[in-house]
Amino acid sequence: MGITTNTFYRRGALLFAAAWLAAGASPHAFAQTSGEKPAALIGNDAIYDRDYLPRIQSQVYKIRMQEYELKLKALADAVNRRLLKAEADRRGVSEEELLRQEADSKVPEPSDSEVEQRLVIQMFRGGMPSNTSKEQIAQDLKQGKIEQARDIYFAGLRERAGVKIFLSPPRHTVSADPARIRGNPDAPITIVEFSDFQCPYCYQAYWTVKNVLKKYGAKVKLSYRDMPLAGAEADPNGTAAAARCAGEQGKYWEYHDLLFENQDDLGPRAFREFAGDLNLNATQFESCLESAKFRASIQEDFQEGLRLGITGTPFFFINGIPINGARPQPDFEQTIESELALLPQ
């Protein structure tokens, strides 16, 4: 009889525990470290998820996102079918008749100009068979409008029924730096931002995030992490280091704001002026900058961004859910509202 995966794993775990104890470790020490289960064993050497998953995390996430989108579409279809049946039963008509009354019959026939415009576009793109008729194009246009009308009708049914969707997208495991938290530390929603003080798109996102934090108050907190545009050479112009040095004197976020709001005039002179504006100890601030003490920490932020598959800034994770780029405020609010809906009432 073959050995099942579970049996193989249990035997491997026992062998690993025995090897650990034979090496002189106490049973308690093994118990403390065995919370994370090994994915494989090479003799006494354990390989954990953290040893191999970072290399493929972005590819794995894309697959998980495809799975989520398929599930979300199937869930939406199931919700729509149930609402449609309930409404049709209430009115005493068939489901198809209800759709005809509330959506299909309200769609006008495409105009000649619409058909001509679609014909020209498809010919220009080369995506139309030579034997396609204007009647076929008109039929396709109308069918597209019918589908849109049905979507609008279903949206109205969902709103009136107070539908809540609890299926959430896949999440990344993203750590926040407790030394750089803006807002309520106990807020249920955490935005982790990977950004660069010199990136123009990050400047746009800076104001959006400020508005989001103001709107949601104690429900949302922000953690800032450095992703220098220069790449692996961490923070060559010193902006991230300057903010960290201000943080040593309790003024990280004030300095963070000055850097973004004066993005066109950054450099050693401006850094000293900002320190003066915030009444920082000038000697301590200069000493901190000269020491380059935060270089390794900034580089850690950068490497973490690469591990998460980030290729540009700004990039956000809302409770682990990614949002790429300087997106409009409603995009942030939609994700935040979905997360708040999952909280116990």
One Martini backbone bead per residue (centre of mass of N, CA, C, O) as a GRO file, in nm:
protein
  345
    1MET     BB    1   0.098   0.035   0.021
    2GLY     BB    2   0.076   0.354   0.001
    3ILE     BB    3   0.186   0.670   0.091
    4THR     BB    4   0.058   0.928   0.220
    5THR     BB    5   0.098   1.256   0.263
    6ASN     BB    6   0.033   1.265   0.567
    7THR     BB    7   0.220   1.034   0.650
    8PHE     BB    8   0.477   1.158   0.542
    9TYR     BB    9   0.467   1.412   0.716
   10ARG     BB   10   0.461   1.284   0.998
   11ARG     BB   11   0.731   1.139   0.969
   12GLY     BB   12   0.900   1.390   0.909
   13ALA     BB   13   0.840   1.539   1.173
   14LEU     BB   14   0.958   1.323   1.361
   15LEU     BB   15   1.243   1.326   1.245
   16PHE     BB   16   1.296   1.623   1.300
   17ALA     BB   17   1.259   1.610   1.607
   18ALA     BB   18   1.480   1.401   1.662
   19ALA     BB   19   1.712   1.565   1.546
   20TRP     BB   20   1.685   1.808   1.729
   21LEU     BB   21   1.730   1.653   1.998
   22ALA     BB   22   2.006   1.522   1.920
   23ALA     BB   23   2.142   1.820   1.905
   24GLY     BB   24   2.030   1.943   2.208
   25ALA     BB   25   1.750   2.017   2.210
   26SER     BB   26   1.468   2.107   2.346
   27PRO     BB   27   1.139   2.038   2.346
   28HIS     BB   28   1.057   2.338   2.382
   29ALA     BB   29   1.212   2.453   2.144
   30PHE     BB   30   1.059   2.296   1.929
   31ALA     BB   31   0.775   2.396   1.998
   32GLN     BB   32   0.835   2.698   1.933
   33THR     BB   33   0.935   2.635   1.616
   34SER     BB   34   0.682   2.438   1.505
   35GLY     BB   35   0.458   2.627   1.388
   36GLU     BB   36   0.628   2.594   1.135
   37LYS     BB   37   0.598   2.397   0.869
   38PRO     BB   38   0.752   2.190   0.679
   39ALA     BB   39   0.784   2.116   0.328
   40ALA     BB   40   1.079   1.995   0.376
   41LEU     BB   41   1.339   1.733   0.390
   42ILE     BB   42   1.707   1.731   0.442
   43GLY     BB   43   1.724   1.544   0.659
   44ASN     BB   44   1.769   1.802   0.903
   45ASP     BB   45   1.674   1.996   0.676
   46ALA     BB   46   1.457   2.265   0.653
   47ILE     BB   47   1.181   2.362   0.441
   48TYR     BB   48   1.014   2.657   0.387
   49ASP     BB   49   0.804   2.873   0.247
   50ARG     BB   50   1.012   3.118   0.268
   51ASP     BB   51   1.236   2.967   0.075
   52TYR     BB   52   1.034   2.975  -0.211
   53LEU     BB   53   0.784   3.171  -0.253
   54PRO     BB   54   0.908   3.455  -0.323
   55ARG     BB   55   0.987   3.375  -0.625
   56ILE     BB   56   0.648   3.318  -0.693
   57GLN     BB   57   0.435   3.523  -0.585
   58SER     BB   58   0.328   3.676  -0.834
   59GLN     BB   59   0.225   3.424  -0.987
   60VAL     BB   60   0.038   3.312  -0.768
   61TYR     BB   61  -0.143   3.562  -0.747
   62LYS     BB   62  -0.260   3.555  -1.032
   63ILE     BB   63  -0.402   3.284  -0.995
   64ARG     BB   64  -0.574   3.366  -0.750
   65MET     BB   65  -0.718   3.598  -0.900
   66GLN     BB   66  -0.856   3.425  -1.112
   67GLU     BB   67  -1.017   3.260  -0.911
   68TYR     BB   68  -1.170   3.496  -0.783
   69GLU     BB   69  -1.311   3.600  -1.042
   70LEU     BB   70  -1.470   3.343  -1.093
   71LYS     BB   71  -1.621   3.337  -0.823
   72LEU     BB   72  -1.751   3.617  -0.841
   73LYS     BB   73  -1.917   3.564  -1.094
   74ALA     BB   74  -2.074   3.319  -0.984
   75LEU     BB   75  -2.196   3.468  -0.742
   76ALA     BB   76  -2.344   3.690  -0.897
   77ASP     BB   77  -2.523   3.496  -1.057
   78ALA     BB   78  -2.663   3.367  -0.812
   79VAL     BB   79  -2.785   3.626  -0.701
   80ASN     BB   80  -2.944   3.712  -0.953
   81ARG     BB   81  -3.123   3.458  -0.978
   82ARG     BB   82  -3.262   3.485  -0.700
   83LEU     BB   83  -3.380   3.768  -0.739
   84LEU     BB   84  -3.537   3.711  -0.999
   85LYS     BB   85  -3.725   3.493  -0.888
   86ALA     BB   86  -3.853   3.658  -0.661
   87GLU     BB   87  -3.971   3.881  -0.847
   88ALA     BB   88  -4.133   3.699  -1.036
   89ASP     BB   89  -4.313   3.573  -0.819
   90ARG     BB   90  -4.435   3.840  -0.717
   91ARG     BB   91  -4.558   3.910  -1.018
   92GLY     BB   92  -4.634   3.649  -1.192
   93VAL     BB   93  -4.374   3.582  -1.370
   94SER     BB   94  -4.134   3.526  -1.567
   95GLU     BB   95  -3.806   3.578  -1.595
   96GLU     BB   96  -3.797   3.660  -1.896
   97GLU     BB   97  -4.030   3.865  -1.881
   98LEU     BB   98  -3.898   4.051  -1.678
   99LEU     BB   99  -3.653   4.124  -1.852
  100ARG     BB  100  -3.814   4.238  -2.087
  101GLN     BB  101  -3.956   4.468  -1.929
  102GLU     BB  102  -3.688   4.596  -1.762
  103ALA     BB  103  -3.481   4.584  -2.030
  104ASP     BB  104  -3.511   4.499  -2.333
  105SER     BB  105  -3.756   4.704  -2.412
  106LYS     BB  106  -3.555   4.968  -2.350
  107VAL     BB  107  -3.402   4.902  -2.613
  108PRO     BB  108  -3.293   5.045  -2.883
  109GLU     BB  109  -3.227   5.077  -3.191
  110PRO     BB  110  -2.979   5.111  -3.383
  111SER     BB  111  -2.828   5.338  -3.552
  112ASP     BB  112  -2.679   5.413  -3.844
  113SER     BB  113  -2.433   5.554  -3.716
  114GLU     BB  114  -2.351   5.324  -3.526
  115VAL     BB  115  -2.303   5.114  -3.743
  116GLU     BB  116  -2.091   5.269  -3.906
  117GLN     BB  117  -1.889   5.305  -3.679
  118ARG     BB  118  -1.841   5.003  -3.624
  119LEU     BB  119  -1.750   4.931  -3.909
  120VAL     BB  120  -1.498   5.111  -3.917
  121ILE     BB  121  -1.354   5.000  -3.666
  122GLN     BB  122  -1.335   4.700  -3.761
  123MET     BB  123  -1.179   4.758  -4.021
  124PHE     BB  124  -0.935   4.896  -3.889
  125ARG     BB  125  -0.872   4.637  -3.697
  126GLY     BB  126  -0.933   4.359  -3.856
  127GLY     BB  127  -1.209   4.212  -3.693
  128MET     BB  128  -1.372   4.150  -3.976
  129PRO     BB  129  -1.551   3.981  -4.169
  130SER     BB  130  -1.629   4.017  -4.505
  131ASN     BB  131  -1.947   3.900  -4.451
  132THR     BB  132  -2.039   4.127  -4.282
  133SER     BB  133  -2.327   4.278  -4.181
  134LYS     BB  134  -2.524   4.532  -4.076
  135GLU     BB  135  -2.727   4.349  -3.929
  136GLN     BB  136  -2.520   4.211  -3.744
  137ILE     BB  137  -2.417   4.465  -3.610
  138ALA     BB  138  -2.689   4.555  -3.493
  139GLN     BB  139  -2.733   4.301  -3.323
  140ASP     BB  140  -2.476   4.329  -3.148
  141LEU     BB  141  -2.540   4.605  -3.031
  142LYS     BB  142  -2.807   4.530  -2.893
  143GLN     BB  143  -2.700   4.303  -2.714
  144GLY     BB  144  -2.508   4.482  -2.551
  145LYS     BB  145  -2.737   4.668  -2.438
  146ILE     BB  146  -2.895   4.449  -2.295
  147GLU     BB  147  -2.674   4.365  -2.097
  148GLN     BB  148  -2.655   4.643  -1.964
  149ALA     BB  149  -2.952   4.660  -1.870
  150ARG     BB  150  -2.938   4.408  -1.690
  151ASP     BB  151  -2.716   4.505  -1.503
  152ILE     BB  152  -2.879   4.745  -1.393
  153TYR     BB  153  -3.114   4.581  -1.282
  154PHE     BB  154  -2.950   4.403  -1.088
  155ALA     BB  155  -2.833   4.635  -0.922
  156GLY     BB  156  -3.111   4.722  -0.812
  157LEU     BB  157  -3.179   4.459  -0.669
  158ARG     BB  158  -2.934   4.455  -0.477
  159GLU     BB  159  -2.987   4.723  -0.337
  160ARG     BB  160  -3.277   4.659  -0.227
  161ALA     BB  161  -3.165   4.386  -0.075
  162GLY     BB  162  -2.885   4.428   0.062
  163VAL     BB  163  -2.630   4.321  -0.061
  164LYS     BB  164  -2.356   4.108   0.054
  165ILE     BB  165  -2.008   4.064  -0.006
  166PHE     BB  166  -1.759   3.826   0.135
  167LEU     BB  167  -1.586   3.792  -0.096
  168SER     BB  168  -1.237   3.799  -0.111
  169PRO     BB  169  -0.948   3.878  -0.208
  170PRO     BB  170  -0.645   3.813  -0.234
  171ARG     BB  171  -0.356   3.806  -0.014
  172HIS     BB  172  -0.098   3.964   0.127
  173THR     BB  173   0.191   3.948   0.320
  174VAL     BB  174   0.220   4.252   0.510
  175SER     BB  175   0.434   4.458   0.667
  176ALA     BB  176   0.455   4.685   0.934
  177ASP     BB  177   0.592   4.979   1.059
  178PRO     BB  178   0.563   5.087   1.384
  179ALA     BB  179   0.736   5.364   1.334
  180ARG     BB  180   0.520   5.405   1.065
  181ILE     BB  181   0.234   5.528   1.197
  182ARG     BB  182  -0.081   5.652   1.081
  183GLY     BB  183  -0.289   5.665   1.333
  184ASN     BB  184  -0.466   5.413   1.451
  185PRO     BB  185  -0.312   5.131   1.570
  186ASP     BB  186  -0.616   4.973   1.599
  187ALA     BB  187  -0.698   4.963   1.323
  188PRO     BB  188  -0.864   4.747   1.095
  189ILE     BB  189  -0.723   4.926   0.874
  190THR     BB  190  -0.441   4.867   0.651
  191ILE     BB  191  -0.207   5.083   0.497
  192VAL     BB  192   0.044   4.990   0.268
  193GLU     BB  193   0.312   5.198   0.152
  194PHE     BB  194   0.488   5.216  -0.154
  195SER     BB  195   0.738   5.475  -0.184
  196ASP     BB  196   0.840   5.807  -0.325
  197PHE     BB  197   0.934   6.133  -0.268
  198GLN     BB  198   1.013   6.175  -0.603
  199CYS     BB  199   0.734   6.084  -0.704
  200PRO     BB  200   0.471   6.212  -0.882
  201TYR     BB  201   0.256   5.990  -0.821
  202CYS     BB  202   0.296   5.999  -0.513
  203TYR     BB  203   0.191   6.285  -0.482
  204GLN     BB  204  -0.097   6.225  -0.564
  205ALA     BB  205  -0.145   6.000  -0.347
  206TYR     BB  206  -0.101   6.167  -0.093
  207TRP     BB  207  -0.377   6.319  -0.106
  208THR     BB  208  -0.563   6.078  -0.112
  209VAL     BB  209  -0.478   5.951   0.159
  210LYS     BB  210  -0.547   6.190   0.334
  211ASN     BB  211  -0.852   6.180   0.273
  212VAL     BB  212  -0.901   5.893   0.374
  213LEU     BB  213  -0.811   5.935   0.668
  214LYS     BB  214  -1.016   6.159   0.729
  215LYS     BB  215  -1.279   5.996   0.668
  216TYR     BB  216  -1.208   5.725   0.866
  217GLY     BB  217  -1.012   5.764   1.085
  218ALA     BB  218  -0.998   5.506   1.324
  219LYS     BB  219  -1.023   5.277   1.087
  220VAL     BB  220  -0.744   5.397   0.969
  221LYS     BB  221  -0.411   5.306   0.868
  222LEU     BB  222  -0.063   5.406   0.807
  223SER     BB  223   0.211   5.258   0.619
  224TYR     BB  224   0.544   5.341   0.547
  225ARG     BB  225   0.743   5.254   0.252
  226ASP     BB  226   1.046   5.219   0.085
  227MET     BB  227   1.075   5.292  -0.290
  228PRO     BB  228   1.321   5.358  -0.469
  229LEU     BB  229   1.375   5.457  -0.795
  230ALA     BB  230   1.687   5.369  -0.815
  231GLY     BB  231   1.670   5.104  -0.660
  232ALA     BB  232   1.914   4.920  -0.511
  233GLU     BB  233   2.007   5.207  -0.453
  234ALA     BB  234   1.956   5.332  -0.158
  235ASP     BB  235   1.873   5.646  -0.129
  236PRO     BB  236   2.085   5.857  -0.279
  237ASN     BB  237   1.930   6.147  -0.189
  238GLY     BB  238   1.808   6.113   0.126
  239THR     BB  239   1.498   6.127   0.188
  240ALA     BB  240   1.438   5.880   0.363
  241ALA     BB  241   1.657   5.939   0.576
  242ALA     BB  242   1.547   6.210   0.671
  243ALA     BB  243   1.281   6.100   0.781
  244ARG     BB  244   1.408   5.904   0.983
  245CYS     BB  245   1.562   6.120   1.146
  246ALA     BB  246   1.305   6.268   1.232
  247GLY     BB  247   1.187   6.018   1.381
  248GLU     BB  248   1.391   6.022   1.619
  249GLN     BB  249   1.224   6.310   1.702
  250GLY     BB  250   0.905   6.264   1.638
  251LYS     BB  251   0.885   6.373   1.295
  252TYR     BB  252   0.806   6.197   1.050
  253TRP     BB  253   0.529   6.302   0.929
  254GLU     BB  254   0.606   6.597   0.900
  255TYR     BB  255   0.842   6.537   0.704
  256HIS     BB  256   0.691   6.377   0.494
  257ASP     BB  257   0.512   6.619   0.406
  258LEU     BB  258   0.739   6.813   0.319
  259LEU     BB  259   0.853   6.640   0.092
  260PHE     BB  260   0.596   6.631  -0.085
  261GLU     BB  261   0.530   6.955  -0.077
  262ASN     BB  262   0.862   6.982  -0.188
  263GLN     BB  263   0.954   6.812  -0.450
  264ASP     BB  264   1.115   7.048  -0.624
  265ASP     BB  265   1.300   7.094  -0.334
  266LEU     BB  266   1.555   6.878  -0.300
  267GLY     BB  267   1.801   6.851  -0.036
  268PRO     BB  268   2.027   6.943   0.193
  269ARG     BB  269   1.907   7.225   0.238
  270ALA     BB  270   1.612   7.137   0.275
  271PHE     BB  271   1.656   6.942   0.508
  272ARG     BB  272   1.748   7.161   0.709
  273GLU     BB  273   1.496   7.339   0.691
  274PHE     BB  274   1.292   7.132   0.788
  275ALA     BB  275   1.425   7.087   1.062
  276GLY     BB  276   1.381   7.381   1.153
  277ASP     BB  277   1.069   7.394   1.123
  278LEU     BB  278   1.059   7.139   1.349
  279ASN     BB  279   1.270   7.174   1.579
  280LEU     BB  280   1.526   7.026   1.544
  281ASN     BB  281   1.814   6.876   1.618
  282ALA     BB  282   2.073   6.953   1.423
  283THR     BB  283   2.304   6.771   1.516
  284GLN     BB  284   2.147   6.503   1.518
  285PHE     BB  285   2.053   6.513   1.224
  286GLU     BB  286   2.331   6.526   1.083
  287SER     BB  287   2.447   6.270   1.211
  288CYS     BB  288   2.240   6.078   1.092
  289LEU     BB  289   2.296   6.129   0.793
  290GLU     BB  290   2.610   6.063   0.798
  291SER     BB  291   2.578   5.757   0.902
  292ALA     BB  292   2.372   5.575   0.739
  293LYS     BB  293   2.179   5.396   0.939
  294PHE     BB  294   1.921   5.346   0.722
  295ARG     BB  295   2.008   5.187   0.470
  296ALA     BB  296   1.928   4.893   0.537
  297SER     BB  297   1.626   4.950   0.593
  298ILE     BB  298   1.559   5.062   0.312
  299GLN     BB  299   1.646   4.807   0.161
  300GLU     BB  300   1.435   4.623   0.289
  301ASP     BB  301   1.194   4.759   0.165
  302PHE     BB  302   1.275   4.714  -0.128
  303GLN     BB  303   1.290   4.401  -0.117
  304GLU     BB  304   0.997   4.362  -0.032
  305GLY     BB  305   0.876   4.482  -0.288
  306LEU     BB  306   0.995   4.271  -0.479
  307ARG     BB  307   0.864   4.022  -0.344
  308LEU     BB  308   0.566   4.150  -0.415
  309GLY     BB  309   0.597   4.263  -0.727
  310ILE     BB  310   0.707   4.547  -0.745
  311THR     BB  311   0.755   4.801  -1.029
  312GLY     BB  312   0.605   5.053  -0.889
  313THR     BB  313   0.508   5.389  -0.810
  314PRO     BB  314   0.267   5.349  -0.627
  315PHE     BB  315   0.193   5.102  -0.357
  316PHE     BB  316  -0.084   4.912  -0.224
  317PHE     BB  317  -0.211   4.774   0.097
  318ILE     BB  318  -0.533   4.651   0.194
  319ASN     BB  319  -0.518   4.412   0.392
  320GLY     BB  320  -0.334   4.286   0.136
  321ILE     BB  321  -0.471   4.448  -0.090
  322PRO     BB  322  -0.402   4.548  -0.401
  323ILE     BB  323  -0.286   4.882  -0.519
  324ASN     BB  324  -0.207   5.031  -0.827
  325GLY     BB  325  -0.122   5.338  -0.797
  326ALA     BB  326  -0.277   5.657  -0.869
  327ARG     BB  327  -0.564   5.628  -0.751
  328PRO     BB  328  -0.868   5.691  -0.696
  329GLN     BB  329  -1.051   5.725  -0.414
  330PRO     BB  330  -1.282   5.512  -0.473
  331ASP     BB  331  -1.089   5.267  -0.477
  332PHE     BB  332  -1.025   5.275  -0.176
  333GLU     BB  333  -1.316   5.279  -0.064
  334GLN     BB  334  -1.413   5.009  -0.172
  335THR     BB  335  -1.214   4.834  -0.010
  336ILE     BB  336  -1.276   4.943   0.272
  337GLU     BB  337  -1.579   4.877   0.276
  338SER     BB  338  -1.541   4.572   0.240
  339GLU     BB  339  -1.380   4.535   0.504
  340LEU     BB  340  -1.591   4.653   0.702
  341ALA     BB  341  -1.815   4.439   0.631
  342LEU     BB  342  -1.645   4.197   0.776
  343LEU     BB  343  -1.705   4.303   1.037
  344PRO     BB  344  -1.825   4.297   1.331
  345GLN     BB  345  -2.139   4.433   1.449
   0.00000   0.00000   0.00000
